[in-house]
């Protein structure tokens, strides 16, 4: 059904948000779609370029349109 279709569409993004086990990927993604939630606080750091690409690519592919 429609729910399964949406689930399959968003699954790559959901998997990317858990590429590391802390809130860093979620903060990065939320900042990327236009919400200024700032950088992670130490001892957490922003994702390196490889990790950022793992998040950014499915985020772009998902075409999420959020009103900012």
PDB file of N, H, CA, C and O in Angstrom:
ATOM      1  N   UNK A   1       0.790  -1.180   0.000  1.00  0.00           N
ATOM      2  CA  UNK A   1       0.000   0.000   0.000  1.00  0.00           C
ATOM      3  C   UNK A   1       0.843   1.260   0.000  1.00  0.00           C
ATOM      4  O   UNK A   1       2.062   1.216  -0.169  1.00  0.00           O
ATOM      5  N   UNK A   2       0.181   2.363   0.190  1.00  0.00           N
ATOM      6  H   UNK A   2      -0.809   2.399   0.328  1.00  0.00           H
ATOM      7  CA  UNK A   2       0.834   3.678   0.176  1.00  0.00           C
ATOM      8  C   UNK A   2       1.856   3.811   1.308  1.00  0.00           C
ATOM      9  O   UNK A   2       2.936   4.365   1.104  1.00  0.00           O
ATOM     10  N   UNK A   3       1.521   3.306   2.496  1.00  0.00           N
ATOM     11  H   UNK A   3       0.644   2.856   2.662  1.00  0.00           H
ATOM     12  CA  UNK A   3       2.447   3.398   3.631  1.00  0.00           C
ATOM     13  C   UNK A   3       3.739   2.640   3.341  1.00  0.00           C
ATOM     14  O   UNK A   3       4.827   3.130   3.645  1.00  0.00           O
ATOM     15  N   UNK A   4       3.627   1.458   2.761  1.00  0.00           N
ATOM     16  H   UNK A   4       2.743   1.060   2.515  1.00  0.00           H
ATOM     17  CA  UNK A   4       4.817   0.673   2.422  1.00  0.00           C
ATOM     18  C   UNK A   4       5.657   1.397   1.375  1.00  0.00           C
ATOM     19  O   UNK A   4       6.886   1.356   1.425  1.00  0.00           O
ATOM     20  N   UNK A   5       5.001   2.052   0.435  1.00  0.00           N
ATOM     21  H   UNK A   5       4.002   2.085   0.394  1.00  0.00           H
ATOM     22  CA  UNK A   5       5.703   2.820  -0.596  1.00  0.00           C
ATOM     23  C   UNK A   5       6.491   3.970   0.035  1.00  0.00           C
ATOM     24  O   UNK A   5       7.652   4.192  -0.307  1.00  0.00           O
ATOM     25  N   UNK A   6       5.862   4.692   0.949  1.00  0.00           N
ATOM     26  H   UNK A   6       4.919   4.512   1.227  1.00  0.00           H
ATOM     27  CA  UNK A   6       6.536   5.797   1.646  1.00  0.00           C
ATOM     28  C   UNK A   6       7.694   5.257   2.475  1.00  0.00           C
ATOM     29  O   UNK A   6       8.775   5.846   2.495  1.00  0.00           O
ATOM     30  N   UNK A   7       7.472   4.145   3.154  1.00  0.00           N
ATOM     31  H   UNK A   7       6.594   3.667   3.138  1.00  0.00           H
ATOM     32  CA  UNK A   7       8.520   3.521   3.968  1.00  0.00           C
ATOM     33  C   UNK A   7       9.734   3.176   3.103  1.00  0.00           C
ATOM     34  O   UNK A   7      10.864   3.496   3.471  1.00  0.00           O
ATOM     35  N   UNK A   8       9.514   2.534   1.970  1.00  0.00           N
ATOM     36  H   UNK A   8       8.596   2.274   1.671  1.00  0.00           H
ATOM     37  CA  UNK A   8      10.617   2.157   1.079  1.00  0.00           C
ATOM     38  C   UNK A   8      11.337   3.397   0.546  1.00  0.00           C
ATOM     39  O   UNK A   8      12.556   3.383   0.372  1.00  0.00           O
ATOM     40  N   UNK A   9      10.594   4.455   0.291  1.00  0.00           N
ATOM     41  H   UNK A   9       9.604   4.467   0.432  1.00  0.00           H
ATOM     42  CA  UNK A   9      11.180   5.704  -0.212  1.00  0.00           C
ATOM     43  C   UNK A   9      12.095   6.346   0.833  1.00  0.00           C
ATOM     44  O   UNK A   9      13.160   6.861   0.495  1.00  0.00           O
ATOM     45  N   UNK A  10      11.680   6.314   2.097  1.00  0.00           N
ATOM     46  H   UNK A  10      10.814   5.896   2.372  1.00  0.00           H
ATOM     47  CA  UNK A  10      12.434   6.983   3.160  1.00  0.00           C
ATOM     48  C   UNK A  10      13.476   6.097   3.832  1.00  0.00           C
ATOM     49  O   UNK A  10      14.317   6.606   4.573  1.00  0.00           O
ATOM     50  N   UNK A  11      13.445   4.794   3.597  1.00  0.00           N
ATOM     51  H   UNK A  11      12.761   4.381   2.995  1.00  0.00           H
ATOM     52  CA  UNK A  11      14.350   3.878   4.295  1.00  0.00           C
ATOM     53  C   UNK A  11      15.832   4.209   4.107  1.00  0.00           C
ATOM     54  O   UNK A  11      16.571   4.139   5.088  1.00  0.00           O
ATOM     55  N   UNK A  12      16.310   4.562   2.919  1.00  0.00           N
ATOM     56  H   UNK A  12      15.709   4.618   2.122  1.00  0.00           H
ATOM     57  CA  UNK A  12      17.726   4.931   2.803  1.00  0.00           C
ATOM     58  C   UNK A  12      18.097   6.125   3.692  1.00  0.00           C
ATOM     59  O   UNK A  12      19.186   6.152   4.265  1.00  0.00           O
ATOM     60  N   UNK A  13      17.210   7.099   3.808  1.00  0.00           N
ATOM     61  H   UNK A  13      16.326   7.077   3.342  1.00  0.00           H
ATOM     62  CA  UNK A  13      17.466   8.246   4.676  1.00  0.00           C
ATOM     63  C   UNK A  13      17.473   7.822   6.135  1.00  0.00           C
ATOM     64  O   UNK A  13      18.360   8.224   6.888  1.00  0.00           O
ATOM     65  N   UNK A  14      16.514   7.028   6.542  1.00  0.00           N
ATOM     66  H   UNK A  14      15.793   6.702   5.931  1.00  0.00           H
ATOM     67  CA  UNK A  14      16.456   6.553   7.930  1.00  0.00           C
ATOM     68  C   UNK A  14      17.733   5.787   8.263  1.00  0.00           C
ATOM     69  O   UNK A  14      18.314   5.991   9.329  1.00  0.00           O
ATOM     70  N   UNK A  15      18.170   4.921   7.375  1.00  0.00           N
ATOM     71  H   UNK A  15      17.698   4.755   6.509  1.00  0.00           H
ATOM     72  CA  UNK A  15      19.409   4.176   7.609  1.00  0.00           C
ATOM     73  C   UNK A  15      20.605   5.113   7.714  1.00  0.00           C
ATOM     74  O   UNK A  15      21.489   4.893   8.541  1.00  0.00           O
ATOM     75  N   UNK A  16      20.646   6.153   6.890  1.00  0.00           N
ATOM     76  H   UNK A  16      19.928   6.333   6.218  1.00  0.00           H
ATOM     77  CA  UNK A  16      21.751   7.110   6.925  1.00  0.00           C
ATOM     78  C   UNK A  16      21.791   7.872   8.244  1.00  0.00           C
ATOM     79  O   UNK A  16      22.869   8.202   8.739  1.00  0.00           O
ATOM     80  N   UNK A  17      20.628   8.151   8.811  1.00  0.00           N
ATOM     81  H   UNK A  17      19.753   7.883   8.408  1.00  0.00           H
ATOM     82  CA  UNK A  17      20.587   8.900  10.069  1.00  0.00           C
ATOM     83  C   UNK A  17      21.117   8.089  11.240  1.00  0.00           C
ATOM     84  O   UNK A  17      21.380   8.639  12.310  1.00  0.00           O
ATOM     85  N   UNK A  18      21.276   6.788  11.046  1.00  0.00           N
ATOM     86  H   UNK A  18      21.063   6.341  10.177  1.00  0.00           H
ATOM     87  CA  UNK A  18      21.818   5.937  12.101  1.00  0.00           C
ATOM     88  C   UNK A  18      23.186   5.376  11.723  1.00  0.00           C
ATOM     89  O   UNK A  18      23.608   4.350  12.257  1.00  0.00           O
ATOM     90  N   UNK A  19      23.880   6.050  10.798  1.00  0.00           N
ATOM     91  H   UNK A  19      23.537   6.883  10.365  1.00  0.00           H
ATOM     92  CA  UNK A  19      25.196   5.592  10.359  1.00  0.00           C
ATOM     93  C   UNK A  19      26.202   5.653  11.512  1.00  0.00           C
ATOM     94  O   UNK A  19      27.144   4.861  11.546  1.00  0.00           O
ATOM     95  N   UNK A  20      26.021   6.559  12.432  1.00  0.00           N
ATOM     96  H   UNK A  20      25.256   7.203  12.404  1.00  0.00           H
ATOM     97  CA  UNK A  20      26.778   6.589  13.690  1.00  0.00           C
ATOM     98  C   UNK A  20      25.766   6.675  14.818  1.00  0.00           C
ATOM     99  O   UNK A  20      24.647   7.151  14.629  1.00  0.00           O
ATOM    100  N   UNK A  21      26.165   6.215  15.983  1.00  0.00           N
ATOM    101  H   UNK A  21      27.074   5.828  16.137  1.00  0.00           H
ATOM    102  CA  UNK A  21      25.194   6.076  17.081  1.00  0.00           C
ATOM    103  C   UNK A  21      25.157   7.291  18.002  1.00  0.00           C
ATOM    104  O   UNK A  21      25.342   7.164  19.212  1.00  0.00           O
ATOM    105  N   UNK A  22      24.924   8.445  17.438  1.00  0.00           N
ATOM    106  H   UNK A  22      24.775   8.549  16.454  1.00  0.00           H
ATOM    107  CA  UNK A  22      24.713   9.643  18.246  1.00  0.00           C
ATOM    108  C   UNK A  22      23.855  10.609  17.443  1.00  0.00           C
ATOM    109  O   UNK A  22      23.561  10.338  16.279  1.00  0.00           O
ATOM    110  N   UNK A  23      23.448  11.718  18.027  1.00  0.00           N
ATOM    111  H   UNK A  23      23.687  11.938  18.973  1.00  0.00           H
ATOM    112  CA  UNK A  23      22.528  12.623  17.321  1.00  0.00           C
ATOM    113  C   UNK A  23      23.167  13.454  16.209  1.00  0.00           C
ATOM    114  O   UNK A  23      22.478  14.241  15.559  1.00  0.00           O
ATOM    115  N   UNK A  24      24.464  13.294  15.983  1.00  0.00           N
ATOM    116  H   UNK A  24      25.023  12.656  16.512  1.00  0.00           H
ATOM    117  CA  UNK A  24      25.148  14.100  14.978  1.00  0.00           C
ATOM    118  C   UNK A  24      24.516  14.004  13.593  1.00  0.00           C
ATOM    119  O   UNK A  24      24.307  15.046  12.971  1.00  0.00           O
ATOM    120  N   UNK A  25      24.196  12.810  13.066  1.00  0.00           N
ATOM    121  H   UNK A  25      24.366  11.963  13.571  1.00  0.00           H
ATOM    122  CA  UNK A  25      23.578  12.756  11.735  1.00  0.00           C
ATOM    123  C   UNK A  25      22.224  13.462  11.670  1.00  0.00           C
ATOM    124  O   UNK A  25      21.897  14.088  10.662  1.00  0.00           O
ATOM    125  N   UNK A  26      21.449  13.362  12.728  1.00  0.00           N
ATOM    126  H   UNK A  26      21.715  12.854  13.547  1.00  0.00           H
ATOM    127  CA  UNK A  26      20.136  14.011  12.735  1.00  0.00           C
ATOM    128  C   UNK A  26      20.305  15.529  12.731  1.00  0.00           C
ATOM    129  O   UNK A  26      19.618  16.223  11.982  1.00  0.00           O
ATOM    130  N   UNK A  27      21.211  16.052  13.561  1.00  0.00           N
ATOM    131  H   UNK A  27      21.769  15.488  14.170  1.00  0.00           H
ATOM    132  CA  UNK A  27      21.453  17.497  13.574  1.00  0.00           C
ATOM    133  C   UNK A  27      21.946  17.972  12.214  1.00  0.00           C
ATOM    134  O   UNK A  27      21.527  19.022  11.727  1.00  0.00           O
ATOM    135  N   UNK A  28      22.833  17.200  11.607  1.00  0.00           N
ATOM    136  H   UNK A  28      23.173  16.347  12.003  1.00  0.00           H
ATOM    137  CA  UNK A  28      23.348  17.561  10.286  1.00  0.00           C
ATOM    138  C   UNK A  28      22.204  17.622   9.275  1.00  0.00           C
ATOM    139  O   UNK A  28      22.097  18.587   8.519  1.00  0.00           O
ATOM    140  N   UNK A  29      21.360  16.607   9.257  1.00  0.00           N
ATOM    141  H   UNK A  29      21.447  15.823   9.871  1.00  0.00           H
ATOM    142  CA  UNK A  29      20.247  16.550   8.302  1.00  0.00           C
ATOM    143  C   UNK A  29      19.262  17.694   8.526  1.00  0.00           C
ATOM    144  O   UNK A  29      18.803  18.312   7.565  1.00  0.00           O
ATOM    145  N   UNK A  30      18.939  17.974   9.765  1.00  0.00           N
ATOM    146  H   UNK A  30      19.311  17.472  10.545  1.00  0.00           H
ATOM    147  CA  UNK A  30      17.987  19.048  10.067  1.00  0.00           C
ATOM    148  C   UNK A  30      18.564  20.396   9.628  1.00  0.00           C
ATOM    149  O   UNK A  30      17.841  21.233   9.087  1.00  0.00           O
ATOM    150  N   UNK A  31      19.857  20.607   9.859  1.00  0.00           N
ATOM    151  H   UNK A  31      20.444  19.927  10.299  1.00  0.00           H
ATOM    152  CA  UNK A  31      20.501  21.829   9.372  1.00  0.00           C
ATOM    153  C   UNK A  31      20.462  21.894   7.851  1.00  0.00           C
ATOM    154  O   UNK A  31      20.250  22.968   7.288  1.00  0.00           O
ATOM    155  N   UNK A  32      20.661  20.768   7.178  1.00  0.00           N
ATOM    156  H   UNK A  32      20.833  19.896   7.635  1.00  0.00           H
ATOM    157  CA  UNK A  32      20.680  20.734   5.716  1.00  0.00           C
ATOM    158  C   UNK A  32      19.339  21.116   5.103  1.00  0.00           C
ATOM    159  O   UNK A  32      19.303  21.704   4.023  1.00  0.00           O
ATOM    160  N   UNK A  33      18.238  20.792   5.772  1.00  0.00           N
ATOM    161  H   UNK A  33      18.267  20.314   6.650  1.00  0.00           H
ATOM    162  CA  UNK A  33      16.927  21.133   5.204  1.00  0.00           C
ATOM    163  C   UNK A  33      16.466  22.533   5.602  1.00  0.00           C
ATOM    164  O   UNK A  33      15.356  22.938   5.260  1.00  0.00           O
ATOM    165  N   UNK A  34      17.312  23.278   6.325  1.00  0.00           N
ATOM    166  H   UNK A  34      18.215  22.948   6.604  1.00  0.00           H
ATOM    167  CA  UNK A  34      17.017  24.677   6.560  1.00  0.00           C
ATOM    168  C   UNK A  34      16.694  25.094   7.975  1.00  0.00           C
ATOM    169  O   UNK A  34      16.479  26.279   8.231  1.00  0.00           O
ATOM    170  N   UNK A  35      16.653  24.161   8.895  1.00  0.00           N
ATOM    171  H   UNK A  35      16.828  23.198   8.687  1.00  0.00           H
ATOM    172  CA  UNK A  35      16.423  24.518  10.292  1.00  0.00           C
ATOM    173  C   UNK A  35      17.772  24.710  10.962  1.00  0.00           C
ATOM    174  O   UNK A  35      18.604  23.803  10.942  1.00  0.00           O
ATOM    175  N   UNK A  36      18.002  25.868  11.552  1.00  0.00           N
ATOM    176  H   UNK A  36      17.327  26.605  11.569  1.00  0.00           H
ATOM    177  CA  UNK A  36      19.280  26.137  12.195  1.00  0.00           C
ATOM    178  C   UNK A  36      19.253  25.606  13.624  1.00  0.00           C
ATOM    179  O   UNK A  36      18.819  26.294  14.547  1.00  0.00           O
ATOM    180  N   UNK A  37      19.724  24.370  13.790  1.00  0.00           N
ATOM    181  H   UNK A  37      20.076  23.811  13.040  1.00  0.00           H
ATOM    182  CA  UNK A  37      19.763  23.776  15.127  1.00  0.00           C
ATOM    183  C   UNK A  37      21.174  23.781  15.697  1.00  0.00           C
ATOM    184  O   UNK A  37      21.411  23.253  16.783  1.00  0.00           O
ATOM    185  N   UNK A  38      22.110  24.377  14.966  1.00  0.00           N
ATOM    186  H   UNK A  38      21.918  24.806  14.084  1.00  0.00           H
ATOM    187  CA  UNK A  38      23.470  24.511  15.451  1.00  0.00           C
ATOM    188  C   UNK A  38      24.291  23.243  15.306  1.00  0.00           C
ATOM    189  O   UNK A  38      23.845  22.230  14.767  1.00  0.00           O
ATOM    190  N   UNK A  39      25.516  23.347  15.814  1.00  0.00           N
ATOM    191  H   UNK A  39      25.878  24.170  16.252  1.00  0.00           H
ATOM    192  CA  UNK A  39      26.460  22.236  15.755  1.00  0.00           C
ATOM    193  C   UNK A  39      26.307  21.370  17.001  1.00  0.00           C
ATOM    194  O   UNK A  39      25.788  21.824  18.020  1.00  0.00           O
ATOM    195  N   UNK A  40      26.760  20.128  16.914  1.00  0.00           N
ATOM    196  H   UNK A  40      27.182  19.759  16.086  1.00  0.00           H
ATOM    197  CA  UNK A  40      26.730  19.293  18.122  1.00  0.00           C
ATOM    198  C   UNK A  40      27.697  19.846  19.164  1.00  0.00           C
ATOM    199  O   UNK A  40      28.710  20.460  18.829  1.00  0.00           O
ATOM    200  N   UNK A  41      27.368  19.620  20.412  1.00  0.00           N
ATOM    201  H   UNK A  41      26.545  19.121  20.684  1.00  0.00           H
ATOM    202  CA  UNK A  41      28.242  20.078  21.484  1.00  0.00           C
ATOM    203  C   UNK A  41      29.263  18.992  21.805  1.00  0.00           C
ATOM    204  O   UNK A  41      28.992  17.798  21.679  1.00  0.00           O
ATOM    205  N   UNK A  42      30.439  19.440  22.222  1.00  0.00           N
ATOM    206  H   UNK A  42      30.659  20.410  22.324  1.00  0.00           H
ATOM    207  CA  UNK A  42      31.496  18.502  22.592  1.00  0.00           C
ATOM    208  C   UNK A  42      31.014  17.569  23.694  1.00  0.00           C
ATOM    209  O   UNK A  42      30.275  18.007  24.576  1.00  0.00           O
ATOM    210  N   UNK A  43      31.394  16.335  23.673  1.00  0.00           N
ATOM    211  H   UNK A  43      31.993  15.979  22.957  1.00  0.00           H
ATOM    212  CA  UNK A  43      32.479  15.734  22.899  1.00  0.00           C
ATOM    213  C   UNK A  43      32.071  15.302  21.497  1.00  0.00           C
ATOM    214  O   UNK A  43      32.901  14.757  20.770  1.00  0.00           O
ATOM    215  N   UNK A  44      30.827  15.524  21.091  1.00  0.00           N
ATOM    216  H   UNK A  44      30.152  15.967  21.682  1.00  0.00           H
ATOM    217  CA  UNK A  44      30.400  15.165  19.742  1.00  0.00           C
ATOM    218  C   UNK A  44      30.914  16.202  18.755  1.00  0.00           C
ATOM    219  O   UNK A  44      31.080  17.373  19.097  1.00  0.00           O
ATOM    220  N   UNK A  45      31.162  15.765  17.539  1.00  0.00           N
ATOM    221  H   UNK A  45      31.028  14.813  17.262  1.00  0.00           H
ATOM    222  CA  UNK A  45      31.651  16.668  16.499  1.00  0.00           C
ATOM    223  C   UNK A  45      30.802  16.497  15.250  1.00  0.00           C
ATOM    224  O   UNK A  45      30.076  15.513  15.108  1.00  0.00           O
ATOM    225  N   UNK A  46      30.902  17.466  14.348  1.00  0.00           N
ATOM    226  H   UNK A  46      31.492  18.265  14.464  1.00  0.00           H
ATOM    227  CA  UNK A  46      30.173  17.384  13.085  1.00  0.00           C
ATOM    228  C   UNK A  46      30.688  16.197  12.279  1.00  0.00           C
ATOM    229  O   UNK A  46      31.835  15.785  12.449  1.00  0.00           O
ATOM    230  N   UNK A  47      29.857  15.647  11.412  1.00  0.00           N
ATOM    231  H   UNK A  47      28.925  15.982  11.274  1.00  0.00           H
ATOM    232  CA  UNK A  47      30.311  14.504  10.614  1.00  0.00           C
ATOM    233  C   UNK A  47      31.427  14.900   9.650  1.00  0.00           C
ATOM    234  O   UNK A  47      31.453  16.014   9.127  1.00  0.00           O
ATOM    235  N   UNK A  48      32.350  13.959   9.428  1.00  0.00           N
ATOM    236  H   UNK A  48      32.329  13.054   9.852  1.00  0.00           H
ATOM    237  CA  UNK A  48      33.380  14.205   8.413  1.00  0.00           C
ATOM    238  C   UNK A  48      32.717  14.168   7.037  1.00  0.00           C
ATOM    239  O   UNK A  48      31.536  13.836   6.926  1.00  0.00           O
ATOM    240  N   UNK A  49      33.465  14.505   5.997  1.00  0.00           N
ATOM    241  H   UNK A  49      34.424  14.775   6.087  1.00  0.00           H
ATOM    242  CA  UNK A  49      32.874  14.623   4.656  1.00  0.00           C
ATOM    243  C   UNK A  49      32.284  13.305   4.168  1.00  0.00           C
ATOM    244  O   UNK A  49      31.235  13.301   3.524  1.00  0.00           O
ATOM    245  N   UNK A  50      32.937  12.198   4.464  1.00  0.00           N
ATOM    246  H   UNK A  50      33.789  12.201   4.987  1.00  0.00           H
ATOM    247  CA  UNK A  50      32.422  10.892   4.023  1.00  0.00           C
ATOM    248  C   UNK A  50      31.069  10.604   4.678  1.00  0.00           C
ATOM    249  O   UNK A  50      30.125  10.187   4.007  1.00  0.00           O
ATOM    250  N   UNK A  51      30.983  10.828   5.982  1.00  0.00           N
ATOM    251  H   UNK A  51      31.750  11.167   6.527  1.00  0.00           H
ATOM    252  CA  UNK A  51      29.732  10.600   6.704  1.00  0.00           C
ATOM    253  C   UNK A  51      28.670  11.593   6.255  1.00  0.00           C
ATOM    254  O   UNK A  51      27.505  11.228   6.095  1.00  0.00           O
ATOM    255  N   UNK A  52      29.067  12.849   6.050  1.00  0.00           N
ATOM    256  H   UNK A  52      30.013  13.145   6.180  1.00  0.00           H
ATOM    257  CA  UNK A  52      28.118  13.867   5.583  1.00  0.00           C
ATOM    258  C   UNK A  52      27.519  13.468   4.238  1.00  0.00           C
ATOM    259  O   UNK A  52      26.325  13.660   4.011  1.00  0.00           O
ATOM    260  N   UNK A  53      28.336  12.917   3.345  1.00  0.00           N
ATOM    261  H   UNK A  53      29.307  12.761   3.529  1.00  0.00           H
ATOM    262  CA  UNK A  53      27.837  12.485   2.036  1.00  0.00           C
ATOM    263  C   UNK A  53      26.865  11.322   2.188  1.00  0.00           C
ATOM    264  O   UNK A  53      25.877  11.238   1.459  1.00  0.00           O
ATOM    265  N   UNK A  54      27.146  10.416   3.142  1.00  0.00           N
ATOM    266  H   UNK A  54      27.949  10.485   3.734  1.00  0.00           H
ATOM    267  CA  UNK A  54      26.242   9.287   3.381  1.00  0.00           C
ATOM    268  C   UNK A  54      24.867   9.765   3.839  1.00  0.00           C
ATOM    269  O   UNK A  54      23.861   9.096   3.607  1.00  0.00           O
ATOM    270  N   UNK A  55      24.832  10.922   4.487  1.00  0.00           N
ATOM    271  H   UNK A  55      25.649  11.466   4.676  1.00  0.00           H
ATOM    272  CA  UNK A  55      23.568  11.499   4.957  1.00  0.00           C
ATOM    273  C   UNK A  55      22.953  12.384   3.870  1.00  0.00           C
ATOM    274  O   UNK A  55      21.757  12.304   3.592  1.00  0.00           O
ATOM    275  N   UNK A  56      23.777  13.216   3.272  1.00  0.00           N
ATOM    276  H   UNK A  56      24.749  13.281   3.499  1.00  0.00           H
ATOM    277  CA  UNK A  56      23.301  14.210   2.305  1.00  0.00           C
ATOM    278  C   UNK A  56      22.684  13.568   1.060  1.00  0.00           C
ATOM    279  O   UNK A  56      21.651  14.030   0.574  1.00  0.00           O
ATOM    280  N   UNK A  57      23.301  12.522   0.548  1.00  0.00           N
ATOM    281  H   UNK A  57      24.140  12.147   0.942  1.00  0.00           H
ATOM    282  CA  UNK A  57      22.809  11.914  -0.696  1.00  0.00           C
ATOM    283  C   UNK A  57      21.385  11.371  -0.557  1.00  0.00           C
ATOM    284  O   UNK A  57      20.532  11.724  -1.371  1.00  0.00           O
ATOM    285  N   UNK A  58      21.089  10.523   0.446  1.00  0.00           N
ATOM    286  H   UNK A  58      21.782  10.236   1.108  1.00  0.00           H
ATOM    287  CA  UNK A  58      19.695  10.066   0.570  1.00  0.00           C
ATOM    288  C   UNK A  58      18.746  11.192   0.985  1.00  0.00           C
ATOM    289  O   UNK A  58      17.559  11.150   0.660  1.00  0.00           O
ATOM    290  N   UNK A  59      19.257  12.193   1.698  1.00  0.00           N
ATOM    291  H   UNK A  59      20.221  12.227   1.962  1.00  0.00           H
ATOM    292  CA  UNK A  59      18.418  13.334   2.062  1.00  0.00           C
ATOM    293  C   UNK A  59      17.984  14.068   0.794  1.00  0.00           C
ATOM    294  O   UNK A  59      16.818  14.436   0.656  1.00  0.00           O
ATOM    295  N   UNK A  60      18.915  14.278  -0.122  1.00  0.00           N
ATOM    296  H   UNK A  60      19.863  13.978  -0.010  1.00  0.00           H
ATOM    297  CA  UNK A  60      18.595  14.919  -1.402  1.00  0.00           C
ATOM    298  C   UNK A  60      17.659  14.045  -2.224  1.00  0.00           C
ATOM    299  O   UNK A  60      16.690  14.532  -2.805  1.00  0.00           O
ATOM    300  N   UNK A  61      17.956  12.748  -2.269  1.00  0.00           N
ATOM    301  H   UNK A  61      18.744  12.352  -1.797  1.00  0.00           H
ATOM    302  CA  UNK A  61      17.136  11.818  -3.053  1.00  0.00           C
ATOM    303  C   UNK A  61      15.702  11.722  -2.535  1.00  0.00           C
ATOM    304  O   UNK A  61      14.776  11.480  -3.309  1.00  0.00           O
ATOM    305  N   UNK A  62      15.519  11.913  -1.228  1.00  0.00           N
ATOM    306  H   UNK A  62      16.271  12.110  -0.599  1.00  0.00           H
ATOM    307  CA  UNK A  62      14.176  11.775  -0.646  1.00  0.00           C
ATOM    308  C   UNK A  62      13.276  12.956  -0.995  1.00  0.00           C
ATOM    309  O   UNK A  62      12.054  12.867  -0.869  1.00  0.00           O
ATOM    310  N   UNK A  63      13.881  14.069  -1.436  1.00  0.00           N
ATOM    311  H   UNK A  63      14.873  14.142  -1.538  1.00  0.00           H
ATOM    312  CA  UNK A  63      13.131  15.267  -1.837  1.00  0.00           C
ATOM    313  C   UNK A  63      12.139  15.720  -0.761  1.00  0.00           C
ATOM    314  O   UNK A  63      10.985  16.038  -1.046  1.00  0.00           O
ATOM    315  N   UNK A  64      12.617  15.738   0.461  1.00  0.00           N
ATOM    316  H   UNK A  64      13.554  15.480   0.693  1.00  0.00           H
ATOM    317  CA  UNK A  64      11.766  16.194   1.558  1.00  0.00           C
ATOM    318  C   UNK A  64      11.592  17.702   1.429  1.00  0.00           C
ATOM    319  O   UNK A  64      12.574  18.435   1.305  1.00  0.00           O
ATOM    320  N   UNK A  65      10.366  18.157   1.458  1.00  0.00           N
ATOM    321  H   UNK A  65       9.569  17.562   1.558  1.00  0.00           H
ATOM    322  CA  UNK A  65      10.055  19.577   1.332  1.00  0.00           C
ATOM    323  C   UNK A  65       9.398  20.026   2.626  1.00  0.00           C
ATOM    324  O   UNK A  65       8.213  19.787   2.857  1.00  0.00           O
ATOM    325  N   UNK A  66      10.192  20.684   3.465  1.00  0.00           N
ATOM    326  H   UNK A  66      11.155  20.878   3.277  1.00  0.00           H
ATOM    327  CA  UNK A  66       9.673  21.150   4.746  1.00  0.00           C
ATOM    328  C   UNK A  66       9.572  22.667   4.726  1.00  0.00           C
ATOM    329  O   UNK A  66      10.493  23.337   4.259  1.00  0.00           O
ATOM    330  N   UNK A  67       8.483  23.213   5.218  1.00  0.00           N
ATOM    331  H   UNK A  67       7.735  22.669   5.597  1.00  0.00           H
ATOM    332  CA  UNK A  67       8.390  24.670   5.306  1.00  0.00           C
ATOM    333  C   UNK A  67       9.326  25.179   6.386  1.00  0.00           C
ATOM    334  O   UNK A  67       9.255  24.747   7.536  1.00  0.00           O
ATOM    335  N   UNK A  68      10.192  26.087   6.016  1.00  0.00           N
ATOM    336  H   UNK A  68      10.250  26.438   5.082  1.00  0.00           H
ATOM    337  CA  UNK A  68      11.160  26.632   6.977  1.00  0.00           C
ATOM    338  C   UNK A  68      10.778  28.059   7.278  1.00  0.00           C
ATOM    339  O   UNK A  68      11.451  28.725   8.065  1.00  0.00           O
TER     340      UNK A  68
END
